[in-house]
Every structure is written in C-alpha cells, then in structure tokens.
Amino acid sequence: MSRPVTLITGAAGGIGSALAHTLAGTHDLILAGRTPAPLHALAAEVGGRVLPLDLGQPASLAGAVAGVGRVTNLVHNAGMVQLGAVAEQETAVWQATLNVNLAGPAELTRLLLPALRAERGTVVFVNSTAGLAASAGWASYAASKFGLRALADALRAEEAPDGLRVSTVYPSRTATPMQQSVRAQEGAAYDPANYIAPPSVAATIAFILNAPRDATFTDVTVRPGHVT
Ligand SMILES: NC(=O)c1ccc[n+]([C@@H]2O[C@H](COP(=O)([O-])OP(=O)(O)OC[C@H]3O[C@@H](n4cnc5c(N)ncnc54)[C@H](OP(=O)(O)O)[C@@H]3O)[C@@H](O)[C@H]2O)c1
C-alpha cells in the first residue's frame, strides 16, 4: 500500500516542524508555508516537497496548489495572532487574521477536496483554546478560531458520506515562536518550560491521522500536564 501524502501548512513553525519530524518516514510530506527558506531547510531534514503559499491571499491559492497531485491528509496548522482590544484593533489586523486563520484554510480545503475525497483522507484543523472561550484582548484571533470550528463542523457534516474525516485540535499555550510573540505582546517573560512542548501537540495530530478508520476524533483539547 502506498504511503499517505500529508500536506502541512505553516510546516516550518513550532508545531508544524514538530509534526513534520513526527510523520517523517511514514508519510510523504508536502511542507507548505509562506517563507521558502525555512521550508527548504526542514525538507533537507525530514524529506518531502516544499509548497510555497500565502494564506493571507486566499485568491492566490488556486495557482499555488495547481498540479499538487495526491493529497491524503490536510493539516491546517498555519496561523497568526495579534493581540489588541476591540477598542483599538485596526481593520487591517482583523482582515489579515481572518484571511490567514479562516478564509485561507476554507479556500485551501475547497481546492484540495477532490484529491482528499479520492483518498478518503483526514483534514485536521489546528484551532486553539482561544477558539473555545474568548478573553479580553483576543477578539480577532478568537473570532477567527471560533469560525474555524464552524468550518470544520460544517465540512465534517458535508463530507462524511464521501468518507472524509474532519478533526479539530485545540491546543493551549505551546512553546513556539508564536507563543514567544504573544508573551512579548503581553509584556511578559517567555519561558518555554511553562508551556506544552510542540512534539506533544504533534503526537496528538499524528494519532488522529493514523487512527483506525472506524473512528473520527472530532474535537481534541490539549492542555498542559504536570511534569514531575
Ligand atoms: N503556540 C501556541 O501557544 C498555540 C496555542 C494554540 C493554538 N496554536 C495554533 O497552532 C498553530 C501553529 O502555531 P505555532 O505556535 O506553531 O506558531 P508558529 O511557530 O508561529 O508557526 C506558524 C506558522 O504559520 C505560518 N504562517 C503565518 N502566516 C502565514 C501565511 N499568511 N501563509 C502561510 N503560512 C503562514 C508561519 O510562517 P512564517 O514564519 O513565514 O510567518 C509559521 O510557519 C496556529 O494555528 C496557532 O494558532 C498555537
């Protein structure tokens, strides 16, 4: 049997690169993202193809994925966050956040659905606990992630008859460059030891992708454990 082909967006980021390392050797990887150099460096380590794309420009995605070929699994992992109170956050940030975190993933899903249906594959949306409850200062990010859950739920209902599985993973704070940026925006110190390690979130996603076909893990929340 041929190996699954798994496309990861934001593949060079903290969770994305951990997932690429976790799947290397058992999945054929398509490492998608905005900045080519780190994607090529990752490909040199884990194998796979590089696919440059910008989720902030949803209309450009059709050109980016044209001719991509077989895709068994699609992991929507790329994301951005810019904190700000509703009273202060400018419309450009709202638009960028909703494009990268929601409209881009919706368009990428639409474009890849024929390939995913043909493989009876799995789509995983990397959401956030901010997609379950919105805190002060998190409106644009939380709204994009609440919307991402709606996208996942509707997609699951629509595509189940074609055998496509759809899962949402909700990580809590994880030790990545995004969390480092969040802590800087909060004016607080960043100590990676205080957060979930990216390989733990990657292991969750890999389990969902590799799980037996008679089960769908619709919603999985990942919160910090206690290391003794
Ligand atoms: N870290 C956390 O605490 C945490 C908690 C809950 C959920 N999450 C979610 O986990 C996912 C992965 O985040 P992470 O923590 O691993 O962050 P990260 O290290 O900052 O990685 C994010 C990745 O997304 C890519 N990306 C950003 N904008 C893009 C665009 N317009 N088009 C294509 N790719 C783009 C980035 O590429 P560039 O480097 O080129 O910008 C980067 O590779 C995100 O969806 C995030 O919301 C993270």
The ligand as an SDF file (V2000), in Angstrom:
LIG
                    3D

 48 52  0  0  0  0  0  0  0  0999 V2000
    1.7780   28.3640   20.2060 N   0  0  0  0  0  0  0  0  0  0  0  0
    0.6510   28.3720   20.9010 C   0  0  0  0  0  0  0  0  0  0  0  0
    0.6190   28.6960   22.0990 O   0  0  0  0  0  0  0  0  0  0  0  0
   -0.6320   27.9400   20.2290 C   0  0  0  0  0  0  0  0  0  0  0  0
   -1.7240   27.6710   21.0620 C   0  0  0  0  0  0  0  0  0  0  0  0
   -2.9250   27.2770   20.4570 C   0  0  0  0  0  0  0  0  0  0  0  0
   -3.0190   27.1700   19.0940 C   0  0  0  0  0  0  0  0  0  0  0  0
   -1.9320   27.4510   18.3120 N   0  0  0  0  0  0  0  0  0  0  0  0
   -2.1020   27.3130   16.8660 C   0  0  0  0  0  0  0  0  0  0  0  0
   -1.1410   26.3910   16.3920 O   0  0  0  0  0  0  0  0  0  0  0  0
   -0.8530   26.6670   15.0210 C   0  0  0  0  0  0  0  0  0  0  0  0
    0.6520   26.6590   14.8130 C   0  0  0  0  0  0  0  0  0  0  0  0
    1.1880   27.7330   15.5660 O   0  0  0  0  0  0  0  0  0  0  0  0
    2.6740   27.7580   16.1770 P   0  0  0  0  0  0  0  0  0  0  0  0
    2.5250   28.0340   17.6080 O   0  0  0  0  0  0  0  0  0  0  0  0
    3.4390   26.5810   15.6950 O   0  0  0  0  0  0  0  0  0  0  0  0
    3.1850   29.1190   15.5120 O   0  0  0  0  0  0  0  0  0  0  0  0
    4.4910   29.4960   14.6670 P   0  0  0  0  0  0  0  0  0  0  0  0
    5.6730   28.7920   15.1880 O   0  0  0  0  0  0  0  0  0  0  0  0
    4.4710   30.9910   14.6220 O   0  0  0  0  0  0  0  0  0  0  0  0
    4.1540   28.9090   13.2340 O   0  0  0  0  0  0  0  0  0  0  0  0
    3.1340   29.4550   12.4420 C   0  0  0  0  0  0  0  0  0  0  0  0
    3.4140   29.1310   11.0050 C   0  0  0  0  0  0  0  0  0  0  0  0
    2.3550   29.6920   10.2010 O   0  0  0  0  0  0  0  0  0  0  0  0
    2.9570   30.3020    9.0770 C   0  0  0  0  0  0  0  0  0  0  0  0
    2.1600   31.3710    8.5060 N   0  0  0  0  0  0  0  0  0  0  0  0
    1.8600   32.5550    9.0880 C   0  0  0  0  0  0  0  0  0  0  0  0
    1.1970   33.3230    8.2250 N   0  0  0  0  0  0  0  0  0  0  0  0
    1.0860   32.6150    7.0830 C   0  0  0  0  0  0  0  0  0  0  0  0
    0.5210   32.8820    5.8160 C   0  0  0  0  0  0  0  0  0  0  0  0
   -0.0350   34.0740    5.5230 N   0  0  0  0  0  0  0  0  0  0  0  0
    0.5730   31.9140    4.8680 N   0  0  0  0  0  0  0  0  0  0  0  0
    1.1720   30.7370    5.1290 C   0  0  0  0  0  0  0  0  0  0  0  0
    1.7440   30.4370    6.2900 N   0  0  0  0  0  0  0  0  0  0  0  0
    1.6990   31.3680    7.2570 C   0  0  0  0  0  0  0  0  0  0  0  0
    4.2710   30.8530    9.6020 C   0  0  0  0  0  0  0  0  0  0  0  0
    5.1510   31.1140    8.5360 O   0  0  0  0  0  0  0  0  0  0  0  0
    6.1000   32.4290    8.5740 P   0  0  0  0  0  0  0  0  0  0  0  0
    7.1850   32.0680    9.5520 O   0  0  0  0  0  0  0  0  0  0  0  0
    6.5600   32.5560    7.1830 O   0  0  0  0  0  0  0  0  0  0  0  0
    5.2520   33.5590    9.0440 O   0  0  0  0  0  0  0  0  0  0  0  0
    4.7320   29.7290   10.5100 C   0  0  0  0  0  0  0  0  0  0  0  0
    5.4480   28.7480    9.7950 O   0  0  0  0  0  0  0  0  0  0  0  0
   -1.5350   28.0080   14.7040 C   0  0  0  0  0  0  0  0  0  0  0  0
   -2.7300   27.7770   14.0020 O   0  0  0  0  0  0  0  0  0  0  0  0
   -1.8400   28.5840   16.0850 C   0  0  0  0  0  0  0  0  0  0  0  0
   -2.9460   29.4510   16.0640 O   0  0  0  0  0  0  0  0  0  0  0  0
   -0.7410   27.8230   18.8590 C   0  0  0  0  0  0  0  0  0  0  0  0
  1  2  1  0
  2  3  2  0
  2  4  1  0
  4  5  1  0
  4 48  2  0
  5  6  2  0
  6  7  1  0
  7  8  2  0
  8  9  1  0
  8 48  1  0
  9 10  1  0
  9 46  1  0
 10 11  1  0
 11 12  1  0
 11 44  1  0
 12 13  1  0
 13 14  1  0
 14 15  2  0
 14 16  1  0
 14 17  1  0
 17 18  1  0
 18 19  2  0
 18 20  1  0
 18 21  1  0
 21 22  1  0
 22 23  1  0
 23 24  1  0
 23 42  1  0
 24 25  1  0
 25 26  1  0
 25 36  1  0
 26 27  1  0
 26 35  1  0
 27 28  2  0
 28 29  1  0
 29 30  1  0
 29 35  2  0
 30 31  1  0
 30 32  2  0
 32 33  1  0
 33 34  2  0
 34 35  1  0
 36 37  1  0
 36 42  1  0
 37 38  1  0
 38 39  2  0
 38 40  1  0
 38 41  1  0
 42 43  1  0
 44 45  1  0
 44 46  1  0
 46 47  1  0
M  CHG  2   8   1  16  -1
M  END
$$$$
